[in-house]
């Protein structure tokens, strides 16, 4: 087994993890914003 980290593989792993986190959090954030706006229709 190669003990030296492959920079490309490390970058790819970090990118995939970040993308997964973004895809997971983003819809929840949009839904949260819609929920808050629905509870406060006179927020203008």
N, C-alpha and C positions, 0 to 999 in steps of 0.2 A: 504494500500500500504506500502511496506517495504521501509523505508527511508534509511536504512543502505545499502551501496553499497556491492554487492557481488563481491569479488576479482576475482573469476573465470569469471564471466560475464563481468567485466570491462576489464580483460585481453583479453577475446575473442573479445570484441568490438574493442579494440585497434588493435589487430592482424588483424581483418577483414578490418578495415579502412586502415591500413598500406599496406595490400596486395592489396586492391583495388587501392590505390594510385600508387603502384609499377606497377601493370598491366596497369594502365592508362598511366603512364609516360614512361615506358620502350619501347613500340613500337614506340612512338614518337621520342625517343632518337635514336633508331636504324634507323628510317626513316631520321632523321636529319643528322646523320653521312653519310648515303648513298648519300643524296642530296649534302652535302658538298664535298664529294669525287667526285661526278659526275661533280661538277662545277670546281674542281681543279685536273684534271687528272695528272698534272705534279707536284704533291705535294711532290714527293720523293726528 
